[in-house]
Amino acid sequence: MVRHLDGQDFGFDDGRRVSGTGTRAPTDDPGGQEIRLTMRTRTRAETRGAATAGAASTAAAGPPSAYTWHLCTGCDAQRRVELFFLYGDPGIGNRYVLRRPAEPDASAHPARKSVVQR
């Protein structure tokens, strides 16, 4: 289950946030390891706020019914594994880091997202 996840790369600029069901699979591509997260069926769509001016025409087309994210892995300052994807212009390298709440029973809560720029 994907919950309230924004678009990747330039898709982030559209301001769309989607939820749905799908699959995940680890990859070992020449560029490195990542997790491919594919939403096959959208169950909900919402907007995050105003889309950027350049993305207004694609945002008008509506949210995608299916979508694939390529999640990278890395380590935070405490050497804990984190999942992230790049958003906006891929050349800039803005990171969208996925995090779970630090509550004792994290399985009862959806993943919390935060944005970190590098």
N, C-alpha and C positions, 0 to 999 in steps of 0.2 A: 504494500500500500504506500503510495506517494501522497504526502499531505502538504498542501500549501507551498509548493516548490516553484520558484521563479525560473524564467528562461535562462539559457546559457548563452554565452558570447553576446552577439547583437540582439538575440531574443529577449534578453533582460530589459533592453530599452523599451520594449512594448508595454511594460508594466503589468503583464499577465502573471497570474499565480494559479496553478492548477493542482488538482488532487485526482487520484485514480488508482487503478490496479495495473500490475504489470510484473516484470521479472527483473532480476539482477544477475549479473555474471561477471566474474573476474576475467581480465584479459592480460595478456603478456605480449603487447605489441612492441615493435622495434623502438618506439619512443618511450617505453617504460610501462610499468604496470598501472592499471586503472580498473575501476569497476564501472561497467556499462549498466546503467539503470534505465529501463525502457518502460514507459507508461503506455500500455496498449489500449486501455479504456479509460477515458476521462469521466469522472463522476461529479466533479465540481470545478467551476472556474470563477475567478474573481480578479479584481485589479488591485494593484499595490499602490496606485496613485497615478498622477499624471504621467503619461508616456512622454518621451522626449520628442521634440518637434520632428526629427527625421524619421521616427518610427510610427508616426500617426497613421500613415497610409497602411502599413502592415497590421497595426493594431485594430484598424477598422474591419479587417477580414475576420476577426474573432479568434478565440483561443484554439490551439491545436487539439484535435481529438486524440492524437498519439504524439509522444515526444520521447527523445532519448538524450540522457545526460551522460557525460563521460566524467566520472568522479575520480579525481586524483587523490593519492594518499601522501601524507607528510607527517611531520612531528611538530608539536607545539613546543613552547619553551620548557615545559616539564617533561619532554620526550614522550608524550602520549600521542598515539596515532590519531590523526584527524582526517576527515574527508572534506574535499572542497572541489569546486569547479570555477572556471574563469568566467567573468561576465563583462559586458561592454565590449570595447575594442580589444580583441585578443592580443594585440601588440603591447597593450598597457599592462596587462597581467593583474587586474583586480580579482581578488579571491573572495568567493562566497563560501564561507566555512559552515559546515553542518555540525551542530552540537546538540547534545541531550541535556536536559536540566540536571542539576547536581543533587536532585532529591533522592531519598533512599529507594523509592520504587519508581525508577525512571521508565519502566515498561508500561506504566499506566498513563504516560503522557506522550504526546507526539514530539518528534524532534524539534528543537528550537533552532532557529537559524540566526546567524549574525554575519555581518559583512566586515571583512578585514581587507584593507588595501595594503599591498606591499610595495 
